[in-house]
C-alpha cells in the first residue's frame, strides 16, 4: 500500500505583504461602504422639506405671479369695455398707458398725482400715529398690575374684528344726523356749530385717518409688546439705581433695544397702509371724496368705473415699482444704520 498524500502547506506570508486584489476589495473599509450607501438616503432627507414646500410654492405662484404677469401684459394694451369678453384681442398700445399716467399736465396724470400726494400724507400720518399709540400702550402695559390681561384683550379688539364689520360700524358712527361722532361732539360736548359732514368734503380725510389708526395701532402694540419681552429687566433696575428717570430709560434703553423691531414694524405698516383698499372702499363706496382719494381706490375707479383697464393696469405697475424702490431703499438705509451701530 502506498502512504497517504498530505496536501502541501501554504507558504507563510511575509509581514507587510499585501493581500490579493480580490480579497483587498472585499476587505475594504466598511465605514466607506456604509457612507456611500447612505448618501442617497441623505440626499432624499435633505430634499424632503423642499418637496413638501413645492405644492404651497406652486399655489403661491399661481395665485400671485400669474395675475401680476397678466396685469403687466394688460398695461400694454388698449383694453376698454369693448374687449372685456376676450381681453387678449385688445390692440397693443405700447407705452401709451404709462405716458398718459405720468403726464401730469393732462387730467388723468394730474388726478393720479393728487391721489399719490394724498396717499403719502395719509400713510405718513397713519403710520406715525399707529406706532406712537402702540409704543405708548406697550410701555404702559409693561409693568404688571391688576386687570392688565383684560386691558390687553380690549386693546386687541380692533385688530381681531373683521375689517368690513369694523369699517361699516364706523361709517354709521360718522353719519351727519344720527351718527355717534356728531352726537358726542355737538350734543354732549357742545363743540362747533353745525353738524359736520365726515364722509364727504375735506373732513373725509380725517375720518379715513381715524379708522385706519383705530384698526392699525393694536398691531403695533402687539409687536412692540413682544419686543419688550426680550429686554432684560436688570437694565432698567441698573438705570434706576444710577438715577435715570422714566423718559431717560425709554430713550437710552427701550428705543435702542427695539430698533430692529421698529424697523420691521414701520415697513409693514407702510406697505399695509399705502395699499389699503378695503377701508376707503367700505367707508366711502365706489367713489371716494377727493380729500380721501387714495391710490388704491383711484386705480379701482380708473379701471372699473371709467372702464379703462389698460390705464388702470399701468397705474398698478407704477405703484408696484414705487413700493419696490421705497422698500429697497428703506432696507438699504436700515442695514447701513445697523452696521454702523454695531461698529
C-alpha positions in Angstrom: 0.0 0.0 0.0 1.1 3.5 -0.7 1.3 6.1 2.0 -1.5 8.8 2.1 -0.6 12.0 0.3 -0.8 15.1 2.5 -1.7 18.5 0.9 1.1 21.0 0.7 1.3 23.5 3.4 0.9 27.1 2.1 3.9 29.2 2.4 3.8 31.8 5.2 3.0 35.3 4.1 5.6 37.8 4.7 4.9 40.6 7.2 3.6 43.7 5.4 2.7 41.8 2.2 -0.5 42.9 0.6 -3.5 40.6 0.2 -4.7 39.6 -3.2 -6.7 42.2 -5.1 -9.9 40.3 -4.8 -9.5 39.9 -1.1 -8.4 43.5 -0.7 -11.5 44.8 -2.5 -13.7 42.6 -0.3 -11.9 43.6 2.8 -12.2 47.3 2.2 -13.1 49.7 5.0 -16.7 49.1 6.0 -17.2 52.7 7.0 -16.6 53.9 3.5 -19.0 51.4 2.1 -21.7 52.4 4.6 -21.2 56.1 3.9 -21.5 55.5 0.2 -24.7 53.5 0.7 -26.2 56.2 3.0 -25.5 59.1 0.5 -28.8 58.6 -1.4 -30.7 58.5 1.8 -29.1 61.7 3.0 -30.0 63.4 -0.3 -33.6 62.3 0.0 -33.8 63.5 3.5 -32.3 66.9 2.6 -34.7 67.3 -0.3 -37.8 66.3 1.6 -38.5 69.8 3.1 -38.4 71.3 -0.4 -40.7 68.7 -1.8 -43.2 69.4 1.0 -43.0 73.1 0.2 -43.4 72.6 -3.5 -47.2 72.4 -3.6 -47.5 75.6 -1.5 -44.9 77.4 -3.6 -46.7 76.4 -6.8 -50.0 77.6 -5.5 -48.5 80.8 -4.3 -47.0 81.4 -7.7 -50.3 80.6 -9.3 -52.3 83.0 -7.1 -49.8 85.9 -7.2 -47.4 85.6 -10.1 -49.9 84.8 -12.8 -52.2 87.8 -12.1 -49.2 90.0 -11.9 -47.9 88.9 -15.3 -51.4 89.3 -16.8 -51.6 92.8 -15.3 -48.3 93.8 -16.9 -49.5 92.5 -20.3 -52.8 94.4 -19.9 -50.9 97.6 -19.2 -49.5 97.5 -22.8 -53.0 97.1 -24.4 -55.8 99.5 -25.2 -58.2 97.5 -23.0 -61.6 99.0 -22.7 -65.1 97.7 -22.1 -65.3 96.6 -25.7 -62.7 93.9 -25.2 -63.9 92.5 -21.8 -65.2 89.4 -23.5 -61.7 88.5 -24.7 -59.1 90.8 -23.4 -56.3 89.1 -25.5 -57.8 90.6 -28.7 -57.3 94.2 -27.4 -54.8 96.1 -29.6 -51.3 96.8 -28.4 -50.6 100.4 -27.3 -47.0 100.2 -26.2 -46.1 102.6 -23.5 -49.1 104.9 -24.2 -50.9 104.0 -21.0 -47.7 104.8 -19.0 -47.3 108.1 -20.8 -50.9 109.0 -20.0 -50.5 108.1 -16.4 -47.3 110.2 -15.8 -48.4 113.2 -17.9 -49.1 115.4 -15.0 -50.3 118.3 -17.2 -53.2 116.2 -18.5 -56.3 115.5 -16.4 -55.5 111.7 -15.9 -52.0 112.3 -14.8 -52.9 115.3 -12.6 -55.6 113.3 -10.8 -53.1 110.5 -10.3 -50.5 112.9 -8.9 -53.0 114.4 -6.5 -54.1 110.9 -5.3 -50.5 110.0 -4.8 -49.7 113.0 -2.7 -52.9 112.4 -0.6 -51.8 108.8 -0.1 -48.3 109.8 1.0 -49.7 112.2 3.6 -52.3 109.7 4.8 -49.7 106.9 5.1 -47.2 109.1 7.0 -49.8 110.3 9.4 -51.3 106.8 9.9 -48.0 105.0 10.4 -46.8 107.6 12.8 -49.9 107.6 14.9 -50.1 103.8 14.9 -46.6 103.5 16.0 -46.9 106.2 18.7 -50.0 104.7 20.2 -48.7 101.2 20.0 -45.4 102.2 21.6 -47.1 104.1 24.4 -49.6 101.4 25.2 -46.9 98.7 25.2 -44.6 100.6 27.5 -47.6 101.4 29.8 -48.5 97.7 29.9 -45.0 96.5 30.6 -45.4 96.7 34.4 -47.8 94.2 35.9 -50.9 95.5 37.6 -54.4 94.3 38.4 -56.5 93.9 35.3 -53.6 94.1 32.8 -54.7 90.9 31.0 -58.2 92.3 30.4 -56.9 95.6 29.2 -54.6 93.9 26.7 -57.5 91.9 25.4 -59.5 95.1 24.9 -56.6 96.7 23.1 -56.5 93.9 20.6 -60.3 94.0 19.8 -59.9 96.4 16.8 -57.2 94.1 15.3 -59.3 91.0 15.8 -62.5 92.4 14.3 -63.2 91.7 10.6 -62.3 94.7 8.5 -65.7 95.1 6.9 -67.7 94.9 10.1 -65.4 97.4 11.8 -65.5 99.9 8.9 -69.2 99.6 8.4 -69.7 100.4 12.1 -67.5 103.5 11.7 -69.5 104.5 8.6 -72.7 104.6 10.7 -70.9 106.5 13.5 -69.8 109.2 11.0 -73.3 109.8 9.8 -74.1 113.5 10.0 -77.6 113.5 11.5 -77.7 110.3 13.6 -74.1 109.4 14.0 -72.4 108.9 17.3 -69.4 111.1 16.5 -71.5 114.2 15.9 -73.7 113.3 18.8 -70.8 113.3 21.2 -69.0 116.3 19.7 -72.1 118.6 19.4 -74.7 117.3 21.7 -72.6 116.1 24.6 -69.5 118.3 24.4 -71.1 121.3 22.6 -68.2 121.7 20.2 -68.7 123.6 17.0 -71.9 125.0 15.4 -73.5 122.9 12.7 -73.0 119.1 12.5 -70.1 118.2 10.3 -70.1 116.0 7.2 -67.5 113.4 7.8 -67.9 111.2 4.8 -67.8 114.0 2.2 -65.6 117.0 1.7 -62.3 117.8 3.5 -63.3 116.0 6.7 -63.3 112.7 4.9 -59.5 112.6 5.2 -59.7 112.8 9.0 -62.5 110.2 9.0 -60.4 107.8 7.0 -57.3 108.5 9.1 -59.3 107.8 12.3 -60.5 104.5 11.1 -57.0 103.5 9.8 -55.3 104.3 13.1 -58.1 102.7 15.1 -57.7 99.3 13.4 -53.9 99.6 12.9 -52.4 100.6 16.2 -53.2 97.3 18.0 -50.9 95.5 15.6 -48.1 97.9 16.6 -49.0 97.4 20.2 -48.7 93.6 19.8 -45.3 93.7 18.0 -43.8 96.2 20.4 -45.1 94.2 23.4 -43.4 91.1 22.0 -40.1 93.0 21.5 -40.2 94.4 25.1 -40.2 90.9 26.5 -36.6 90.4 25.2 -35.2 93.4 27.1 -33.7 92.3 30.4 -35.2 94.0 33.4 -31.8 94.3 35.0 -31.0 97.1 32.6 -34.0 99.1 33.9 -33.0 98.3 37.5 -29.4 99.4 37.0 -30.6 102.6 35.2 -33.0 103.4 38.1 -30.1 102.9 40.6 -28.0 105.3 38.6 -30.8 107.9 38.8 -32.3 107.6 35.3 -35.9 108.6 35.1 -38.7 107.1 33.0 -38.0 109.2 29.9 -34.3 108.5 30.1 -34.9 104.8 30.4 -37.1 104.9 27.4 -34.6 106.9 25.4 -31.5 105.1 26.4 -32.7 101.5 26.8 -36.2 100.9 25.3 -35.8 102.6 21.9 -32.3 101.4 21.1 -33.2 97.8 22.1 -36.4 97.9 20.0 -34.7 99.3 16.9 -34.8 96.1 14.8 -38.4 95.5 15.8 -39.4 99.1 15.0 -37.7 98.9 11.6 -39.7 95.9 10.5 -42.9 97.3 12.1 -42.7 100.6 10.3 -42.1 98.9 6.9 -45.0 96.5 7.4 -47.3 99.4 8.5 -46.2 101.4 5.5 -47.0 98.7 3.0 -50.3 97.8 4.5 -51.5 101.5 4.7 -50.3 102.5 1.3 -52.0 99.6 -0.4 -55.1 99.8 1.8 -58.2 99.4 -0.4 -60.9 97.9 1.9 -61.1 100.8 4.3 -61.8 103.6 1.8 -64.0 101.4 -0.3 -66.2 100.3 2.5 -66.2 103.7 4.2 -67.0 105.8 1.1 -68.2 103.4 -1.6 -67.1 103.2 -5.2 -66.4 106.9 -5.4 -64.2 108.3 -2.6 -64.1 112.1 -2.0 -61.1 114.0 -3.4 -59.7 114.6 0.0 -59.6 110.8 0.7 -58.8 109.6 -2.8 -56.1 107.1 -2.1 -54.1 105.5 -5.0 -55.7 102.1 -4.4 -59.3 103.4 -4.8 -58.2 105.7 -7.6 -56.8 102.8 -9.6 -60.1 101.0 -9.0 -62.1 103.9 -10.3 -59.9 104.2 -13.4 -60.4 100.5 -14.1 -63.9 99.6 -13.1 -65.7 103.0 -13.2 -64.3 104.5 -16.4 -63.7 101.1 -18.0 -60.1 101.8 -19.0 -58.4 98.7 -17.8 -55.2 99.4 -19.7 -54.6 102.7 -17.9 -55.5 101.2 -14.6 -53.1 98.3 -15.1 -50.3 100.8 -16.0 -51.0 102.7 -12.8 -50.9 99.4 -10.8 -47.5 98.6 -12.3 -46.2 102.0 -11.4 -47.5 101.6 -7.9 -45.7 98.2 -7.5 -42.4 99.8 -8.9 -42.7 102.7 -6.4 -43.2 100.3 -3.5 -40.3 98.2 -4.6 -38.0 101.2 -4.8 -39.1 102.5 -1.4 -38.8 99.1 0.3 -35.3 98.5 -1.2 -34.1 102.0 -0.2 -35.5 101.6 3.3 -33.9 98.2 3.8 -30.6 99.6 2.5 -30.7 102.5 4.9 -31.7 100.4 7.9 -29.0 97.8 7.2 -26.3 100.5 6.9 -27.6 102.1 10.2 -27.5 98.7 11.9 -23.9 98.1 10.7 -22.7 101.5 11.9 -24.4 100.9 15.2 -22.7 97.6 15.6 -19.3 99.1 14.8 
